[in-house]
C-alpha cells in the first residue's frame, strides 16, 4: 500500500511525505523508491501504482507546468481541474 500526504503549515510552507516501498513482479518488497517529486514552482506530485506510469505522469506534468515564467506559478486548484483530462494522454 502506498501513501502520499501533503499538508500546509502555519508558517506559510507545505510538507509532503510518502512511503518508499515497492513490490516487484516476484512479490519481493524493497524500501527504495522516492514517490514524491517537484513538478512546478511551489507544486509537487506523488504517485502510487505502476512506477513506469508514475514517472511518465511526473515527466508530462513537469513539462506542462514548466511553461510558467520565473515570476509565475500555477494555481493548484486549476491544475487539479485540468490534469485528469490531460493525464491519460500521456499513455
PyMOL Python script that loads the backbone (N, CA, C, O; Angstrom):
from pymol import cmd

cmd.read_pdbstr("""\
ATOM      1  N   UNK A   1       0.843  -1.175   0.000  1.00  0.00           N
ATOM      2  CA  UNK A   1       0.000   0.000   0.000  1.00  0.00           C
ATOM      3  C   UNK A   1       0.887   1.236   0.000  1.00  0.00           C
ATOM      4  O   UNK A   1       1.797   1.353   0.821  1.00  0.00           O
ATOM      5  N   UNK A   2       0.625   2.143  -0.907  1.00  0.00           N
ATOM      6  CA  UNK A   2       1.376   3.404  -0.980  1.00  0.00           C
ATOM      7  C   UNK A   2       0.579   4.507  -0.321  1.00  0.00           C
ATOM      8  O   UNK A   2      -0.650   4.540  -0.389  1.00  0.00           O
ATOM      9  N   UNK A   3       1.302   5.408   0.318  1.00  0.00           N
ATOM     10  CA  UNK A   3       0.651   6.586   0.879  1.00  0.00           C
ATOM     11  C   UNK A   3       1.483   7.818   0.570  1.00  0.00           C
ATOM     12  O   UNK A   3       2.712   7.792   0.637  1.00  0.00           O
ATOM     13  N   UNK A   4       0.794   8.890   0.234  1.00  0.00           N
ATOM     14  CA  UNK A   4       1.399  10.192  -0.037  1.00  0.00           C
ATOM     15  C   UNK A   4       0.527  11.210   0.677  1.00  0.00           C
ATOM     16  O   UNK A   4      -0.689  11.241   0.482  1.00  0.00           O
ATOM     17  N   UNK A   5       1.144  12.041   1.501  1.00  0.00           N
ATOM     18  CA  UNK A   5       0.400  13.000   2.311  1.00  0.00           C
ATOM     19  C   UNK A   5       1.024  14.376   2.152  1.00  0.00           C
ATOM     20  O   UNK A   5       2.247  14.514   2.182  1.00  0.00           O
ATOM     21  N   UNK A   6       0.194  15.389   1.985  1.00  0.00           N
ATOM     22  CA  UNK A   6       0.662  16.772   1.943  1.00  0.00           C
ATOM     23  C   UNK A   6      -0.188  17.613   2.858  1.00  0.00           C
ATOM     24  O   UNK A   6      -1.382  17.362   3.015  1.00  0.00           O
ATOM     25  N   UNK A   7       0.429  18.623   3.469  1.00  0.00           N
ATOM     26  CA  UNK A   7      -0.315  19.488   4.384  1.00  0.00           C
ATOM     27  C   UNK A   7       0.356  20.849   4.456  1.00  0.00           C
ATOM     28  O   UNK A   7       1.580  20.948   4.375  1.00  0.00           O
ATOM     29  N   UNK A   8      -0.444  21.900   4.610  1.00  0.00           N
ATOM     30  CA  UNK A   8       0.144  23.230   4.825  1.00  0.00           C
ATOM     31  C   UNK A   8       0.607  23.363   6.279  1.00  0.00           C
ATOM     32  O   UNK A   8       0.151  22.632   7.158  1.00  0.00           O
ATOM     33  N   UNK A   9       1.500  24.287   6.508  1.00  0.00           N
ATOM     34  CA  UNK A   9       1.919  24.579   7.881  1.00  0.00           C
ATOM     35  C   UNK A   9       1.475  25.994   8.236  1.00  0.00           C
ATOM     36  O   UNK A   9       1.080  26.762   7.358  1.00  0.00           O
ATOM     37  N   UNK A  10       1.535  26.328   9.483  1.00  0.00           N
ATOM     38  CA  UNK A  10       1.139  27.676   9.901  1.00  0.00           C
ATOM     39  C   UNK A  10       2.200  28.709   9.557  1.00  0.00           C
ATOM     40  O   UNK A  10       1.994  29.900   9.792  1.00  0.00           O
ATOM     41  N   UNK A  11       3.337  28.280   9.003  1.00  0.00           N
ATOM     42  CA  UNK A  11       4.421  29.194   8.666  1.00  0.00           C
ATOM     43  C   UNK A  11       4.434  29.579   7.193  1.00  0.00           C
ATOM     44  O   UNK A  11       5.366  30.242   6.739  1.00  0.00           O
ATOM     45  N   UNK A  12       3.405  29.170   6.433  1.00  0.00           N
ATOM     46  CA  UNK A  12       3.337  29.514   5.019  1.00  0.00           C
ATOM     47  C   UNK A  12       4.037  28.518   4.105  1.00  0.00           C
ATOM     48  O   UNK A  12       4.186  28.782   2.912  1.00  0.00           O
ATOM     49  N   UNK A  13       4.459  27.410   4.626  1.00  0.00           N
ATOM     50  CA  UNK A  13       5.106  26.363   3.846  1.00  0.00           C
ATOM     51  C   UNK A  13       4.204  25.138   3.802  1.00  0.00           C
ATOM     52  O   UNK A  13       3.184  25.081   4.489  1.00  0.00           O
ATOM     53  N   UNK A  14       4.583  24.171   3.000  1.00  0.00           N
ATOM     54  CA  UNK A  14       3.870  22.905   2.964  1.00  0.00           C
ATOM     55  C   UNK A  14       4.829  21.765   3.258  1.00  0.00           C
ATOM     56  O   UNK A  14       6.043  21.896   3.106  1.00  0.00           O
ATOM     57  N   UNK A  15       4.268  20.659   3.676  1.00  0.00           N
ATOM     58  CA  UNK A  15       5.052  19.459   3.951  1.00  0.00           C
ATOM     59  C   UNK A  15       4.465  18.326   3.136  1.00  0.00           C
ATOM     60  O   UNK A  15       3.246  18.157   3.095  1.00  0.00           O
ATOM     61  N   UNK A  16       5.312  17.551   2.489  1.00  0.00           N
ATOM     62  CA  UNK A  16       4.872  16.378   1.752  1.00  0.00           C
ATOM     63  C   UNK A  16       5.733  15.190   2.108  1.00  0.00           C
ATOM     64  O   UNK A  16       6.960  15.289   2.121  1.00  0.00           O
ATOM     65  N   UNK A  17       5.100  14.065   2.399  1.00  0.00           N
ATOM     66  CA  UNK A  17       5.832  12.841   2.723  1.00  0.00           C
ATOM     67  C   UNK A  17       5.149  11.655   2.057  1.00  0.00           C
ATOM     68  O   UNK A  17       3.964  11.709   1.727  1.00  0.00           O
ATOM     69  N   UNK A  18       5.907  10.594   1.866  1.00  0.00           N
ATOM     70  CA  UNK A  18       5.337   9.367   1.300  1.00  0.00           C
ATOM     71  C   UNK A  18       6.165   8.177   1.763  1.00  0.00           C
ATOM     72  O   UNK A  18       7.245   8.337   2.333  1.00  0.00           O
ATOM     73  N   UNK A  19       5.647   6.991   1.513  1.00  0.00           N
ATOM     74  CA  UNK A  19       6.437   5.799   1.779  1.00  0.00           C
ATOM     75  C   UNK A  19       7.419   5.599   0.625  1.00  0.00           C
ATOM     76  O   UNK A  19       7.385   6.344  -0.355  1.00  0.00           O
ATOM     77  N   UNK A  20       8.292   4.599   0.736  1.00  0.00           N
ATOM     78  CA  UNK A  20       9.302   4.340  -0.294  1.00  0.00           C
ATOM     79  C   UNK A  20       9.302   2.882  -0.757  1.00  0.00           C
ATOM     80  O   UNK A  20      10.213   2.461  -1.470  1.00  0.00           O
ATOM     81  N   UNK A  21       8.298   2.116  -0.362  1.00  0.00           N
ATOM     82  CA  UNK A  21       8.274   0.676  -0.635  1.00  0.00           C
ATOM     83  C   UNK A  21       7.743   0.372  -2.029  1.00  0.00           C
ATOM     84  O   UNK A  21       6.781   0.987  -2.488  1.00  0.00           O
ATOM     85  N   UNK A  22       8.384  -0.588  -2.699  1.00  0.00           N
ATOM     86  CA  UNK A  22       7.906  -1.103  -3.982  1.00  0.00           C
ATOM     87  C   UNK A  22       7.785  -2.624  -3.885  1.00  0.00           C
ATOM     88  O   UNK A  22       8.520  -3.277  -3.144  1.00  0.00           O
ATOM     89  N   UNK A  23       6.850  -3.163  -4.644  1.00  0.00           N
ATOM     90  CA  UNK A  23       6.685  -4.609  -4.739  1.00  0.00           C
ATOM     91  C   UNK A  23       7.021  -5.011  -6.172  1.00  0.00           C
ATOM     92  O   UNK A  23       6.429  -4.502  -7.124  1.00  0.00           O
ATOM     93  N   UNK A  24       7.964  -5.917  -6.316  1.00  0.00           N
ATOM     94  CA  UNK A  24       8.389  -6.368  -7.637  1.00  0.00           C
ATOM     95  C   UNK A  24       7.498  -7.500  -8.125  1.00  0.00           C
ATOM     96  O   UNK A  24       6.702  -8.047  -7.362  1.00  0.00           O
ATOM     97  N   UNK A  25       7.634  -7.850  -9.402  1.00  0.00           N
ATOM     98  CA  UNK A  25       6.792  -8.892 -10.000  1.00  0.00           C
ATOM     99  C   UNK A  25       6.890 -10.226  -9.277  1.00  0.00           C
ATOM    100  O   UNK A  25       5.927 -10.993  -9.260  1.00  0.00           O
ATOM    101  N   UNK A  26       8.053 -10.515  -8.673  1.00  0.00           N
ATOM    102  CA  UNK A  26       8.216 -11.787  -7.962  1.00  0.00           C
ATOM    103  C   UNK A  26       7.624 -11.756  -6.554  1.00  0.00           C
ATOM    104  O   UNK A  26       7.717 -12.739  -5.819  1.00  0.00           O
ATOM    105  N   UNK A  27       7.014 -10.628  -6.179  1.00  0.00           N
ATOM    106  CA  UNK A  27       6.386 -10.488  -4.878  1.00  0.00           C
ATOM    107  C   UNK A  27       7.296  -9.938  -3.798  1.00  0.00           C
ATOM    108  O   UNK A  27       6.831  -9.629  -2.701  1.00  0.00           O
ATOM    109  N   UNK A  28       8.583  -9.810  -4.085  1.00  0.00           N
ATOM    110  CA  UNK A  28       9.504  -9.257  -3.084  1.00  0.00           C
ATOM    111  C   UNK A  28       9.248  -7.761  -2.921  1.00  0.00           C
ATOM    112  O   UNK A  28       8.811  -7.086  -3.853  1.00  0.00           O
ATOM    113  N   UNK A  29       9.524  -7.264  -1.737  1.00  0.00           N
ATOM    114  CA  UNK A  29       9.305  -5.853  -1.425  1.00  0.00           C
ATOM    115  C   UNK A  29      10.615  -5.208  -1.006  1.00  0.00           C
ATOM    116  O   UNK A  29      11.432  -5.817  -0.316  1.00  0.00           O
ATOM    117  N   UNK A  30      10.802  -3.961  -1.435  1.00  0.00           N
ATOM    118  CA  UNK A  30      12.035  -3.232  -1.135  1.00  0.00           C
ATOM    119  C   UNK A  30      11.684  -1.787  -0.801  1.00  0.00           C
ATOM    120  O   UNK A  30      10.795  -1.197  -1.414  1.00  0.00           O
ATOM    121  N   UNK A  31      12.385  -1.229   0.167  1.00  0.00           N
ATOM    122  CA  UNK A  31      12.235   0.189   0.505  1.00  0.00           C
ATOM    123  C   UNK A  31      13.317   0.946  -0.256  1.00  0.00           C
ATOM    124  O   UNK A  31      14.457   1.045   0.200  1.00  0.00           O
ATOM    125  N   UNK A  32      12.945   1.486  -1.435  1.00  0.00           N
ATOM    126  CA  UNK A  32      13.995   2.050  -2.290  1.00  0.00           C
ATOM    127  C   UNK A  32      13.539   3.150  -3.251  1.00  0.00           C
ATOM    128  O   UNK A  32      14.365   3.645  -4.019  1.00  0.00           O
ATOM    129  N   UNK A  33      12.282   3.552  -3.245  1.00  0.00           N
ATOM    130  CA  UNK A  33      11.813   4.443  -4.304  1.00  0.00           C
ATOM    131  C   UNK A  33      11.175   5.706  -3.755  1.00  0.00           C
ATOM    132  O   UNK A  33      10.221   5.647  -2.980  1.00  0.00           O
ATOM    133  N   UNK A  34      11.706   6.841  -4.162  1.00  0.00           N
ATOM    134  CA  UNK A  34      11.083   8.120  -3.836  1.00  0.00           C
ATOM    135  C   UNK A  34       9.820   8.237  -4.681  1.00  0.00           C
ATOM    136  O   UNK A  34       9.862   7.999  -5.888  1.00  0.00           O
ATOM    137  N   UNK A  35       8.691   8.601  -4.058  1.00  0.00           N
ATOM    138  CA  UNK A  35       7.414   8.664  -4.770  1.00  0.00           C
ATOM    139  C   UNK A  35       6.813  10.055  -4.800  1.00  0.00           C
ATOM    140  O   UNK A  35       5.662  10.218  -5.206  1.00  0.00           O
ATOM    141  N   UNK A  36       7.563  11.060  -4.381  1.00  0.00           N
ATOM    142  CA  UNK A  36       7.075  12.434  -4.384  1.00  0.00           C
ATOM    143  C   UNK A  36       8.170  13.328  -4.973  1.00  0.00           C
ATOM    144  O   UNK A  36       9.324  13.276  -4.547  1.00  0.00           O
ATOM    145  N   UNK A  37       7.791  14.146  -5.958  1.00  0.00           N
ATOM    146  CA  UNK A  37       8.760  14.965  -6.687  1.00  0.00           C
ATOM    147  C   UNK A  37       8.177  16.343  -6.976  1.00  0.00           C
ATOM    148  O   UNK A  37       6.961  16.491  -7.092  1.00  0.00           O
ATOM    149  N   UNK A  38       9.043  17.360  -7.095  1.00  0.00           N
ATOM    150  CA  UNK A  38       8.564  18.670  -7.533  1.00  0.00           C
ATOM    151  C   UNK A  38       8.203  18.602  -9.017  1.00  0.00           C
ATOM    152  O   UNK A  38       8.923  17.989  -9.805  1.00  0.00           O
ATOM    153  N   UNK A  39       7.095  19.230  -9.396  1.00  0.00           N
ATOM    154  CA  UNK A  39       6.681  19.241 -10.803  1.00  0.00           C
ATOM    155  C   UNK A  39       6.496  20.645 -11.350  1.00  0.00           C
ATOM    156  O   UNK A  39       6.312  20.815 -12.555  1.00  0.00           O
ATOM    157  N   UNK A  40       6.538  21.617 -10.522  1.00  0.00           N
ATOM    158  CA  UNK A  40       6.381  23.003 -10.934  1.00  0.00           C
ATOM    159  C   UNK A  40       6.736  23.906  -9.773  1.00  0.00           C
ATOM    160  O   UNK A  40       7.019  23.441  -8.669  1.00  0.00           O
ATOM    161  N   UNK A  41       6.719  25.158 -10.026  1.00  0.00           N
ATOM    162  CA  UNK A  41       7.024  26.132  -8.980  1.00  0.00           C
ATOM    163  C   UNK A  41       6.005  26.004  -7.852  1.00  0.00           C
ATOM    164  O   UNK A  41       4.810  26.200  -8.071  1.00  0.00           O
ATOM    165  N   UNK A  42       6.465  25.680  -6.663  1.00  0.00           N
ATOM    166  CA  UNK A  42       5.636  25.522  -5.468  1.00  0.00           C
ATOM    167  C   UNK A  42       4.619  24.389  -5.593  1.00  0.00           C
ATOM    168  O   UNK A  42       3.564  24.444  -4.961  1.00  0.00           O
ATOM    169  N   UNK A  43       4.911  23.365  -6.392  1.00  0.00           N
ATOM    170  CA  UNK A  43       3.975  22.260  -6.548  1.00  0.00           C
ATOM    171  C   UNK A  43       4.737  20.939  -6.636  1.00  0.00           C
ATOM    172  O   UNK A  43       5.796  20.854  -7.256  1.00  0.00           O
ATOM    173  N   UNK A  44       4.168  19.908  -5.998  1.00  0.00           N
ATOM    174  CA  UNK A  44       4.774  18.577  -6.022  1.00  0.00           C
ATOM    175  C   UNK A  44       3.711  17.555  -6.382  1.00  0.00           C
ATOM    176  O   UNK A  44       2.514  17.821  -6.278  1.00  0.00           O
ATOM    177  N   UNK A  45       4.168  16.369  -6.812  1.00  0.00           N
ATOM    178  CA  UNK A  45       3.259  15.300  -7.180  1.00  0.00           C
ATOM    179  C   UNK A  45       3.787  13.997  -6.601  1.00  0.00           C
ATOM    180  O   UNK A  45       4.986  13.723  -6.651  1.00  0.00           O
ATOM    181  N   UNK A  46       2.882  13.200  -6.053  1.00  0.00           N
ATOM    182  CA  UNK A  46       3.225  11.868  -5.587  1.00  0.00           C
ATOM    183  C   UNK A  46       2.441  10.861  -6.402  1.00  0.00           C
ATOM    184  O   UNK A  46       1.402  11.192  -6.972  1.00  0.00           O
ATOM    185  N   UNK A  47       2.935   9.627  -6.461  1.00  0.00           N
ATOM    186  CA  UNK A  47       2.221   8.612  -7.235  1.00  0.00           C
ATOM    187  C   UNK A  47       2.200   7.282  -6.507  1.00  0.00           C
ATOM    188  O   UNK A  47       3.020   7.009  -5.630  1.00  0.00           O
ATOM    189  N   UNK A  48       1.237   6.468  -6.898  1.00  0.00           N
ATOM    190  CA  UNK A  48       1.101   5.091  -6.405  1.00  0.00           C
ATOM    191  C   UNK A  48       0.837   4.213  -7.612  1.00  0.00           C
ATOM    192  O   UNK A  48       0.407   4.703  -8.656  1.00  0.00           O
ATOM    193  N   UNK A  49       1.090   2.932  -7.479  1.00  0.00           N
ATOM    194  CA  UNK A  49       0.825   2.014  -8.583  1.00  0.00           C
ATOM    195  C   UNK A  49       2.050   1.802  -9.437  1.00  0.00           C
ATOM    196  O   UNK A  49       3.165   1.712  -8.923  1.00  0.00           O
ATOM    197  N   UNK A  50       1.853   1.722 -10.730  1.00  0.00           N
ATOM    198  CA  UNK A  50       2.926   1.443 -11.674  1.00  0.00           C
ATOM    199  C   UNK A  50       4.010   2.521 -11.619  1.00  0.00           C
ATOM    200  O   UNK A  50       3.729   3.710 -11.768  1.00  0.00           O
ATOM    201  N   UNK A  51       5.246   2.087 -11.404  1.00  0.00           N
ATOM    202  CA  UNK A  51       6.371   3.025 -11.367  1.00  0.00           C
ATOM    203  C   UNK A  51       6.570   3.648 -12.746  1.00  0.00           C
ATOM    204  O   UNK A  51       6.811   4.851 -12.854  1.00  0.00           O
ATOM    205  N   UNK A  52       6.472   2.842 -13.794  1.00  0.00           N
ATOM    206  CA  UNK A  52       6.645   3.355 -15.164  1.00  0.00           C
ATOM    207  C   UNK A  52       5.625   4.439 -15.480  1.00  0.00           C
ATOM    208  O   UNK A  52       5.977   5.496 -16.004  1.00  0.00           O
ATOM    209  N   UNK A  53       4.363   4.178 -15.162  1.00  0.00           N
ATOM    210  CA  UNK A  53       3.314   5.161 -15.426  1.00  0.00           C
ATOM    211  C   UNK A  53       3.489   6.375 -14.516  1.00  0.00           C
ATOM    212  O   UNK A  53       3.300   7.508 -14.959  1.00  0.00           O
ATOM    213  N   UNK A  54       3.844   6.154 -13.256  1.00  0.00           N
ATOM    214  CA  UNK A  54       4.066   7.268 -12.326  1.00  0.00           C
ATOM    215  C   UNK A  54       5.129   8.225 -12.830  1.00  0.00           C
ATOM    216  O   UNK A  54       4.930   9.440 -12.814  1.00  0.00           O
ATOM    217  N   UNK A  55       6.268   7.685 -13.283  1.00  0.00           N
ATOM    218  CA  UNK A  55       7.329   8.553 -13.792  1.00  0.00           C
ATOM    219  C   UNK A  55       6.941   9.228 -15.106  1.00  0.00           C
ATOM    220  O   UNK A  55       7.343  10.365 -15.353  1.00  0.00           O
ATOM    221  N   UNK A  56       6.171   8.550 -15.949  1.00  0.00           N
ATOM    222  CA  UNK A  56       5.697   9.169 -17.195  1.00  0.00           C
ATOM    223  C   UNK A  56       4.776  10.348 -16.878  1.00  0.00           C
ATOM    224  O   UNK A  56       4.853  11.394 -17.522  1.00  0.00           O
ATOM    225  N   UNK A  57       3.903  10.171 -15.879  1.00  0.00           N
ATOM    226  CA  UNK A  57       2.998  11.254 -15.492  1.00  0.00           C
ATOM    227  C   UNK A  57       3.770  12.416 -14.868  1.00  0.00           C
ATOM    228  O   UNK A  57       3.447  13.577 -15.119  1.00  0.00           O
ATOM    229  N   UNK A  58       4.788  12.113 -14.057  1.00  0.00           N
ATOM    230  CA  UNK A  58       5.633  13.161 -13.487  1.00  0.00           C
ATOM    231  C   UNK A  58       6.310  13.976 -14.583  1.00  0.00           C
ATOM    232  O   UNK A  58       6.339  15.205 -14.532  1.00  0.00           O
ATOM    233  N   UNK A  59       6.853  13.273 -15.572  1.00  0.00           N
ATOM    234  CA  UNK A  59       7.538  13.954 -16.670  1.00  0.00           C
ATOM    235  C   UNK A  59       6.575  14.845 -17.460  1.00  0.00           C
ATOM    236  O   UNK A  59       6.904  15.983 -17.794  1.00  0.00           O
ATOM    237  N   UNK A  60       5.388  14.320 -17.754  1.00  0.00           N
ATOM    238  CA  UNK A  60       4.404  15.088 -18.530  1.00  0.00           C
ATOM    239  C   UNK A  60       3.924  16.312 -17.757  1.00  0.00           C
ATOM    240  O   UNK A  60       3.855  17.405 -18.318  1.00  0.00           O
ATOM    241  N   UNK A  61       3.592  16.143 -16.478  1.00  0.00           N
ATOM    242  CA  UNK A  61       3.106  17.279 -15.691  1.00  0.00           C
ATOM    243  C   UNK A  61       4.208  18.309 -15.498  1.00  0.00           C
ATOM    244  O   UNK A  61       3.937  19.509 -15.538  1.00  0.00           O
ATOM    245  N   UNK A  62       5.439  17.872 -15.289  1.00  0.00           N
ATOM    246  CA  UNK A  62       6.564  18.811 -15.167  1.00  0.00           C
ATOM    247  C   UNK A  62       6.723  19.622 -16.437  1.00  0.00           C
ATOM    248  O   UNK A  62       6.991  20.822 -16.385  1.00  0.00           O
ATOM    249  N   UNK A  63       6.559  18.969 -17.579  1.00  0.00           N
ATOM    250  CA  UNK A  63       6.663  19.661 -18.861  1.00  0.00           C
ATOM    251  C   UNK A  63       5.555  20.705 -19.014  1.00  0.00           C
ATOM    252  O   UNK A  63       5.811  21.837 -19.423  1.00  0.00           O
ATOM    253  N   UNK A  64       4.328  20.316 -18.683  1.00  0.00           N
ATOM    254  CA  UNK A  64       3.203  21.250 -18.803  1.00  0.00           C
ATOM    255  C   UNK A  64       3.350  22.431 -17.847  1.00  0.00           C
ATOM    256  O   UNK A  64       3.090  23.572 -18.230  1.00  0.00           O
ATOM    257  N   UNK A  65       3.760  22.170 -16.619  1.00  0.00           N
ATOM    258  CA  UNK A  65       3.874  23.240 -15.632  1.00  0.00           C
ATOM    259  C   UNK A  65       5.123  24.077 -15.836  1.00  0.00           C
ATOM    260  O   UNK A  65       5.230  25.167 -15.275  1.00  0.00           O
ATOM    261  N   UNK A  66       6.063  23.595 -16.621  1.00  0.00           N
ATOM    262  CA  UNK A  66       7.283  24.346 -16.896  1.00  0.00           C
ATOM    263  C   UNK A  66       7.039  25.571 -17.747  1.00  0.00           C
ATOM    264  O   UNK A  66       7.948  26.381 -17.925  1.00  0.00           O
ATOM    265  N   UNK A  67       5.836  25.731 -18.280  1.00  0.00           N
ATOM    266  CA  UNK A  67       5.517  26.891 -19.110  1.00  0.00           C
ATOM    267  C   UNK A  67       5.418  28.179 -18.299  1.00  0.00           C
ATOM    268  O   UNK A  67       5.440  29.270 -18.868  1.00  0.00           O
ATOM    269  N   UNK A  68       5.308  28.062 -16.973  1.00  0.00           N
ATOM    270  CA  UNK A  68       5.235  29.260 -16.127  1.00  0.00           C
ATOM    271  C   UNK A  68       6.599  29.934 -16.083  1.00  0.00           C
ATOM    272  O   UNK A  68       7.632  29.268 -16.030  1.00  0.00           O
ATOM    273  N   UNK A  69       6.590  31.257 -16.107  1.00  0.00           N
ATOM    274  CA  UNK A  69       7.834  32.017 -16.025  1.00  0.00           C
ATOM    275  C   UNK A  69       8.403  32.014 -14.611  1.00  0.00           C
ATOM    276  O   UNK A  69       7.774  31.514 -13.678  1.00  0.00           O
ATOM    277  N   UNK A  70       9.600  32.578 -14.461  1.00  0.00           N
ATOM    278  CA  UNK A  70      10.266  32.623 -13.156  1.00  0.00           C
ATOM    279  C   UNK A  70       9.443  33.357 -12.100  1.00  0.00           C
ATOM    280  O   UNK A  70       9.538  33.045 -10.913  1.00  0.00           O
ATOM    281  N   UNK A  71       8.643  34.321 -12.520  1.00  0.00           N
ATOM    282  CA  UNK A  71       7.858  35.111 -11.570  1.00  0.00           C
ATOM    283  C   UNK A  71       6.392  34.672 -11.530  1.00  0.00           C
ATOM    284  O   UNK A  71       5.538  35.404 -11.030  1.00  0.00           O
ATOM    285  N   UNK A  72       6.101  33.488 -12.052  1.00  0.00           N
ATOM    286  CA  UNK A  72       4.728  32.991 -12.098  1.00  0.00           C
ATOM    287  C   UNK A  72       4.631  31.628 -11.424  1.00  0.00           C
ATOM    288  O   UNK A  72       5.631  30.930 -11.255  1.00  0.00           O
ATOM    289  N   UNK A  73       3.416  31.263 -11.044  1.00  0.00           N
ATOM    290  CA  UNK A  73       3.159  29.922 -10.529  1.00  0.00           C
ATOM    291  C   UNK A  73       1.763  29.497 -10.942  1.00  0.00           C
ATOM    292  O   UNK A  73       0.935  30.338 -11.294  1.00  0.00           O
ATOM    293  N   UNK A  74       1.498  28.210 -10.903  1.00  0.00           N
ATOM    294  CA  UNK A  74       0.189  27.674 -11.239  1.00  0.00           C
ATOM    295  C   UNK A  74      -0.701  27.662 -10.013  1.00  0.00           C
ATOM    296  O   UNK A  74      -0.233  27.473  -8.890  1.00  0.00           O
ATOM    297  N   UNK A  75      -1.985  27.864 -10.239  1.00  0.00           N
ATOM    298  CA  UNK A  75      -2.966  27.727  -9.172  1.00  0.00           C
ATOM    299  C   UNK A  75      -3.246  26.226  -9.014  1.00  0.00           C
ATOM    300  O   UNK A  75      -3.716  25.593  -9.959  1.00  0.00           O
ATOM    301  N   UNK A  76      -2.964  25.645  -7.834  1.00  0.00           N
ATOM    302  CA  UNK A  76      -3.172  24.199  -7.656  1.00  0.00           C
ATOM    303  C   UNK A  76      -4.599  23.749  -7.958  1.00  0.00           C
ATOM    304  O   UNK A  76      -4.796  22.645  -8.467  1.00  0.00           O
ATOM    305  N   UNK A  77      -5.593  24.577  -7.658  1.00  0.00           N
ATOM    306  CA  UNK A  77      -6.979  24.207  -7.961  1.00  0.00           C
ATOM    307  C   UNK A  77      -7.204  24.093  -9.463  1.00  0.00           C
ATOM    308  O   UNK A  77      -7.920  23.199  -9.914  1.00  0.00           O
ATOM    309  N   UNK A  78      -6.606  24.983 -10.237  1.00  0.00           N
ATOM    310  CA  UNK A  78      -6.730  24.917 -11.698  1.00  0.00           C
ATOM    311  C   UNK A  78      -6.071  23.647 -12.244  1.00  0.00           C
ATOM    312  O   UNK A  78      -6.632  22.969 -13.104  1.00  0.00           O
ATOM    313  N   UNK A  79      -4.883  23.337 -11.740  1.00  0.00           N
ATOM    314  CA  UNK A  79      -4.182  22.128 -12.191  1.00  0.00           C
ATOM    315  C   UNK A  79      -5.015  20.888 -11.855  1.00  0.00           C
ATOM    316  O   UNK A  79      -5.129  19.973 -12.670  1.00  0.00           O
ATOM    317  N   UNK A  80      -5.591  20.862 -10.662  1.00  0.00           N
ATOM    318  CA  UNK A  80      -6.421  19.716 -10.258  1.00  0.00           C
ATOM    319  C   UNK A  80      -7.642  19.575 -11.165  1.00  0.00           C
ATOM    320  O   UNK A  80      -8.142  18.466 -11.354  1.00  0.00           O
ATOM    321  N   UNK A  81      -8.126  20.674 -11.723  1.00  0.00           N
ATOM    322  CA  UNK A  81      -9.283  20.631 -12.635  1.00  0.00           C
ATOM    323  C   UNK A  81      -8.913  20.071 -14.003  1.00  0.00           C
ATOM    324  O   UNK A  81      -9.633  19.219 -14.524  1.00  0.00           O
ATOM    325  N   UNK A  82      -7.790  20.533 -14.610  1.00  0.00           N
ATOM    326  CA  UNK A  82      -7.487  20.105 -15.979  1.00  0.00           C
ATOM    327  C   UNK A  82      -6.579  18.893 -16.071  1.00  0.00           C
ATOM    328  O   UNK A  82      -6.577  18.223 -17.104  1.00  0.00           O
ATOM    329  N   UNK A  83      -5.803  18.577 -15.032  1.00  0.00           N
ATOM    330  CA  UNK A  83      -4.873  17.454 -15.129  1.00  0.00           C
ATOM    331  C   UNK A  83      -5.557  16.108 -15.381  1.00  0.00           C
ATOM    332  O   UNK A  83      -5.042  15.337 -16.190  1.00  0.00           O
ATOM    333  N   UNK A  84      -6.681  15.776 -14.745  1.00  0.00           N
ATOM    334  CA  UNK A  84      -7.298  14.469 -15.018  1.00  0.00           C
ATOM    335  C   UNK A  84      -7.651  14.256 -16.494  1.00  0.00           C
ATOM    336  O   UNK A  84      -7.653  13.121 -16.971  1.00  0.00           O
ATOM    337  N   UNK A  85      -7.942  15.321 -17.207  1.00  0.00           N
ATOM    338  CA  UNK A  85      -8.249  15.186 -18.636  1.00  0.00           C
ATOM    339  C   UNK A  85      -6.983  14.997 -19.466  1.00  0.00           C
ATOM    340  O   UNK A  85      -7.008  14.292 -20.474  1.00  0.00           O
ATOM    341  N   UNK A  86      -5.869  15.620 -19.053  1.00  0.00           N
ATOM    342  CA  UNK A  86      -4.608  15.515 -19.807  1.00  0.00           C
ATOM    343  C   UNK A  86      -3.802  14.284 -19.443  1.00  0.00           C
ATOM    344  O   UNK A  86      -3.060  13.772 -20.281  1.00  0.00           O
ATOM    345  N   UNK A  87      -3.924  13.791 -18.210  1.00  0.00           N
ATOM    346  CA  UNK A  87      -3.106  12.671 -17.743  1.00  0.00           C
ATOM    347  C   UNK A  87      -3.204  11.428 -18.636  1.00  0.00           C
ATOM    348  O   UNK A  87      -2.166  10.846 -18.951  1.00  0.00           O
ATOM    349  N   UNK A  88      -4.396  10.995 -19.057  1.00  0.00           N
ATOM    350  CA  UNK A  88      -4.470   9.791 -19.889  1.00  0.00           C
ATOM    351  C   UNK A  88      -3.763   9.938 -21.231  1.00  0.00           C
ATOM    352  O   UNK A  88      -3.388   8.934 -21.836  1.00  0.00           O
ATOM    353  N   UNK A  89      -3.573  11.158 -21.707  1.00  0.00           N
ATOM    354  CA  UNK A  89      -2.908  11.371 -22.985  1.00  0.00           C
ATOM    355  C   UNK A  89      -1.432  11.014 -22.914  1.00  0.00           C
ATOM    356  O   UNK A  89      -0.777  10.874 -23.947  1.00  0.00           O
ATOM    357  N   UNK A  90      -0.899  10.865 -21.694  1.00  0.00           N
ATOM    358  CA  UNK A  90       0.495  10.509 -21.507  1.00  0.00           C
ATOM    359  C   UNK A  90       0.778   9.109 -22.044  1.00  0.00           C
ATOM    360  O   UNK A  90       1.912   8.807 -22.414  1.00  0.00           O
ATOM    361  N   UNK A  91      -0.236   8.259 -22.090  1.00  0.00           N
ATOM    362  CA  UNK A  91      -0.017   6.858 -22.423  1.00  0.00           C
ATOM    363  C   UNK A  91      -0.676   6.515 -23.706  1.00  0.00           C
ATOM    364  O   UNK A  91      -0.600   5.370 -24.152  1.00  0.00           O
TER     365      UNK A  91
END
""", "prot")
cmd.dss("prot")
cmd.show_as("cartoon", "prot")
cmd.util.cbc("prot")
cmd.orient("prot")
